[in-house]
Amino acid sequence: MAVSLREYRARIKSTESMKKITRAMELIAASRIIKAQQRAQSAAPYARELTRAVSAVATYSNVDHPLTREPEDPKRAAVLIVTSDRGLAGAYSSSVLKEAERLAERLRGEGKEIDTYICGRKGEAYYKFRGRPVVASWTGFSDQPSYDAAHEIGRTLIDAFLAEEGEPNAVDEVHVVFTRFRSMLVQEPTDVRLLPLEVVEGEEKPDRAEVLPLYEFEPSAEAVLDGLLPQYVQSRIFFALLQAAASELAARQKAMKSATDNADELIKKFTRIANQARQAGITQEISEIVGGVNALADAQAGQD
């Protein structure tokens, strides 16, 4: 019984140590998520208006830009998967990887081959473990993304999209799979087709007469789109990274809170069992003492 008591005390001690770690990680995630959420919310209006403006100009102008041109027979698609660099975030990375698998299955059903691009060590490890090829990967900034990282990713994907058929890594479409931050309790894995540029977002398209007078192109529409569209792609990727960062921290905070609560329950359970074992040990010792006293008393009575 004494050995069992020592075991439970050791389990209580180790669980308390684990609880301190999970509680600290919960507090760190909670402190960072506010800033991440603010960054994502601040970037949302710019990304939304830029998307609307660029989509309207590309749709209702007569410019045939390479980034807006729909290929006649798309054969290859690039898929950028945004995961986390670290674990202990619940099902965050696995959910976005499942969404990427569903997208890949749908694209293959349309007769397209897939080129995979990874952002985050978890996605990188997932594909490496399964021996699947990855064209390029970026790591080290999943919870605090920078625009420089988005610029590098966007430049790589644009180069792949603009490459001629037959060139290395040439693709006809570009998709991004990331986790959209809805609230502290809801993070939704989603996929977005980034290239070629899709038409205006919304239920109704603006009238051509309403759109065109709003824009004056200097020196030309082609030159404006050449400079604007790459920035649009990079801003969309940056917005996706910010959404994913906020989602990752929210998922980590929720996972660490659950781990801390589970540690509390385990400590209570082990403490109760340890107390029962201690009481049982004391009862047994008392019984042995009483039995020894009675035996001595009986022996003395027999001698008398």
N, C-alpha and C positions, 0 to 999 in steps of 0.2 A: 504493500500500500504506500510506503514511503517513496519507493521508486516512481510509482504512478504520480504521486503528488509533485515530485521534482519535474517530471515530464510536463505536466500541465503548467507549472510555474514558468518553465522555459518557453512553452508555447505562448503564454500570456505576454512574456517579455518581448519575444520576437514580433508578436502581433502589434504590440504597442509601438515598437520601432517602425514597423511598416505603416502604422496609422499616422505617425508623425510625417513620414515621407509623402504619403498621399494627401494629407492635409496641406502640407507646404505646396505641393504641385497644384492643388485646387486653388489656393490663394494666389499663386503666381499667374495661373490661367485667368482667374477673375480680374486681376489687376491689369492684365494685358488686353483682355477682350474689349474693354471699353474703348481703348485707343484704336484697336483694329476695327471695331464697329463704326467708330467715327470716321476713320479713313475710308471705309467702304461706302458709308452714307454720303460723305463729301464728294467722292468720285462718281456717284450714281447720276446726279444731274448732268454733269459734263458728258459722261458716256452716253446718256440717253439722248441729249440734244445733238451731240456729234453724230450719233447713229442716225437720227432722224434727218438731219441736214444732209449728210453724205448720201444716205439712201435716196432722198428726194432728188438731189442733183443728179445722181447716177441713173436714176430711173427715168427722169423726165427731161434730161438733156440728150443731145444726139451724139455724145462722146462714147466711143467704143473703147473703153479702157480695159487693159488685160486683167485687172483685179475684179472687174465686174462681168467679164465675158463668160457666159455659160458654155462649157464644152459640149460638143455634140454627142460624144460617146465617152463619158468619164470611165476610166479603167482603174485608177488608183486614187486612194484617199489617205491623207495624213490625219492622224488622231493624236492630239495633245492631251495627256491625262495628268491632271493636277492632284497629287497626293501629298502626304505629310512627310517630313524628314524624321520625325520621332513617333514612337508608339504611345501607348497609354492614353489613347483617345477614343476608346470604345470601337465602334464599327465604322469610324469615319473613313479610313482608307479603303477598307473592304467594300463599303457601299459604293464609292466612286469607281472602284475597279470592276464591280459587278455591272454598273451602268456602262462602263467602257466595253465590257464583254458583250452586252446586249447591242450596243451600237455597232461593234465589229461584226456581230452575227448578221445584223440587218444589212450592213454595207456589203458583206460577202454574198448575201442573198440577192443583191442587186448586180452581182457580177464584178465587184470591185475588189482589188487587192488593198491591203492595209499596211501603211508605214506608221510605226508607233514612235511617238515622242513622249518622254516622261519628265515630269517635274516632281521631285520628291524622292527620298531614299526608299520609302516603302513601296512605291510603284516600281522603282528600279530593282529592288530585291525580289519582288513578285515575278517579274519577267525573267530575271536572271536565274532564279530557282527552277523555272519551267523551261529554260533553254530557248526562250523566244527572242528573236532579234529586236533590237531597239536602235533606231537611227541616231538619236541624240538624247541626252538627258541633262537635267540641271538640278542641282541640290544645294542645300545650305541656307535657304531663305523662306521656307514654307510658311512660318508664322509671322515673318516680318518682310514681306516682299518689297522690292524697290523697283522704280521705273526703269533703271538700267537693266535689270534682269528681264523685265517685260520687253524692253527694246531688243535685247539679244535674241530672245525667243521669237519675237515677231519677225525680226530680220531673217532668221533661219527659215521660218515657215514661208515667208514671202518669196525668198529665193527658190525654195522647193516648188512653190506654186507657179512661179514665172519661168522655171526651167523648161526647156523644150523636151518634147517626148523623145525618149531614148537616152537622155542625160541622167546621170546618177541622182537618185532621190526625187525625180520629177513626179509631181502629183497633180491631179485635176480638181481636188477638193481639200479643204482644211476644216477639221472639226475640233472643238475643244470640249473636254469632259471635265467638269469641276463641280463643287458643292456650293449651291446658292444659299446664302444666309437669309432665312426668313425671319427667325426670331431666336431667342436664347434656347428655346425648346425644340425648334424645327429647323433642320438643315437638310436641303433637298438636293440630291445628286441630279445633275442635268447635263445635257449635251447641246451644243450650239454649233451650227455651221457658220464658220467664220469667212471662208472664201469658197467660191466667188461671192462677192457682196450681194446680199439678198435685198429685196425691195423694201419699201417703207414699212416700218413696224406699225401695227394698228389695224383696226377693222376696216377703215375706209382710207382710200388713197386721196391725197390732196389734189385739187384740180390743177391742171398744168398751168393755167393762167395765173393761179395764185402762187405757184412755186417759182416759176422762172423770173418774174420781176424782182424777187428778193435777192438775186445773186448777180453780181457783176464780176466777170472773170478778167483778170489782168496778170500776165499778158494774154493768156488763153485758157479755155476750160481744161484742155489737156494738161497744161502746165500746173494748173491749180490742183487737179486731181492727182497728178504725179506726186506732188508734195503732201497732199492731204490724206490720201488713202493709206499710205504706210503708217502715218501717225494714228489714223483711225484703228487700224489693225492692232497696233501696239497698245493703244488705250483700252481696247476691248480685252486684250490679254491681261493688262494690268488690273482692270476691274475684276476679271475672273480670279486673279491671284489674291486680290484683296478680299473678295467674297469667300474664297477658300480659306484664307488665313483666319477670318472671323469665325467661320464654321469649325475649323480645327480647334481653336481655343475654346469655343463653346462646348464642343464634344468632349474635349479633355477635362474641362471643369466638371461637366456632368458625370463623366466616368470616374474621376477622382473623388467626387462627392459620394458616389455609390460605393466606391472602394473604402472610403473612410467610414461610411455607415455600416458596411459589412464587417469592418474591423471592430467597430464598437460592439456589434452583436456577437462576434467571436470572443471578444474579451469577456463579455458578460457570461457567455456560455462556459468558457474555460474556467472563469472564476467560480461559477456555481458548482461545476464538477470538482474543481480543486477543493472547495469548501466541504463538499460532500465526502470527498476522499479523506480530508483532514479529520472531519468529524467521525468518519468510520474508523480511522486509525486511532483516534483518542478513545473511542468506545471499546475497541479491541484491547487497547492497553489497559484501560480500567478493568475490563473483564478479566484480563490475565492477572492483574494485581489482586483483584478480589478473589479469584480462584486460588492464587498462591497463598493469600492470607487464610482462606478457609482450609487449605491443605495443611498449613502449619498448625492451625487451631485443632484440627482433627488429629494430627500427629501428637500434639501435646496432651490432648484428652486421652489418647490411647496409652501414653506412657503413665499418666496418673492412674 
